[in-house]
Amino acid sequence: MNINKPYKKIPGTVVFDAEVAAAGYHLNQFCMSLMKQINRDQFKANEQAYLDGWPMSSDQKKSVLARDYNRMLSLGGNIYFLAKIFSSDGLSFQQAAASMTGMSVEEYKRMMLLGGRSPEGNIFVPEEKS
């Protein structure tokens, strides 16, 4: 089914719709497994072996190993599930978000206190219908 999704044209944004959710199902289930200490311990002991127990794509596994959260999002990861990974690594949500923006934690804090990113250049303007 080909559905018009104009939100796919929003720069720097992954909208977590049904298609993205389906693509990221196993990645997100892996993330949820990290809620249990025994699973976190197994993951930390041998990350590749633990990931190999999940039917994720090789790109998804590589992005987890690299802790490339932006890539994980593009491969169907949901930020609230991905939080289980960075929490397992001892990172706060703020630290992870800062790394995803290429900013230091202090720069990220300052930006958020000032109201977030500037929307300039990040706004999708739908095409006019004729």
PADOSE-725149 format. One record per residue (C-alpha): x negated, y negated, z. Coordinates in steps of 0.2 Angstrom, whole numbers, plus 2048, in hexadecimal, padded with zeros to 3 digits. Example, Ala and Ser with C-alpha at 12.3 -4.5 7.8 and 13.67 -1.06 7.14 Angstrom:
PADOSE-725149
7C2816827;7BC805824;
This chain:
PADOSE-725149
800800800;7F97EF7FB;7FF7E2806;7FA7CF804;7F07CB813;7EB7B8811;7E37B9822;7D57C381B;7CE7B3814;7CB7AB824;7B87A8826;7B07B1834;7C07BA83A;7C57CC83A;7D87CE83E;7DB7DE847;7EA7E483D;7F07F683A;7E37F982C;7D57F3837;7DB7FD846;7DC80D83C;7CA80A835;7C4807847;7CE814850;7BF820855;7B3811858;7C080A864;7C381B86C;7B181D86F;7B180C877;7BF811883;7B5821888;7A9815890;7B581189D;7B08218A6;79F8218AF;79B8338A9;79D82E897;79381E89A;7858288A2;785835893;785826886;77681E88F;76D82E890;76E83187D;778824873;77682D863;77B83E869;78A836872;78F82D862;78E83D858;79C844862;7A883785B;7AE838849;7A9826845;7A1820835;78E81F834;79080C832;79A80B842;78D81684C;77F80B845;7877FB84A;78A80285C;77880785D;7727F6857;77F7EE863;7857E4854;7967DF85A;79A7D484B;7977E3840;7A27EE84C;7B07E284A;7AF7E3837;7B07F6838;7C07F6842;7B97F3854;7C57E985F;7BC7DD86B;7C57E387A;7BF7F5877;7AE7EF872;7AD7E7883;7AA7F888A;79A7F9881;7937E8886;7997EB898;7907FC898;7817F2893;7837E68A2;7887D8897;7967CC89B;7A37C888E;79C7B688D;78A7BD88A;7917C987C;79B7BB874;78C7AF874;7827BD86B;78F7BF85E;78F7AC85A;77C7AB85A;77C79F868;7747A0879;7807A3888;77E79088D;78278A87C;79179687B;79779088C;79577E887;79F781876;7AD78A87F;7AE77C88C;7B076F87F;7BE778877;7B678686C;7B078685A;7B477884F;7C177E842;7B8774834;7B4781827;7BD78F830;7CE78B82B;7D879581E;7E378B813;7EF79680A;7F07947F7;7FE78A7F0;80C7957E9;81178F7D7;
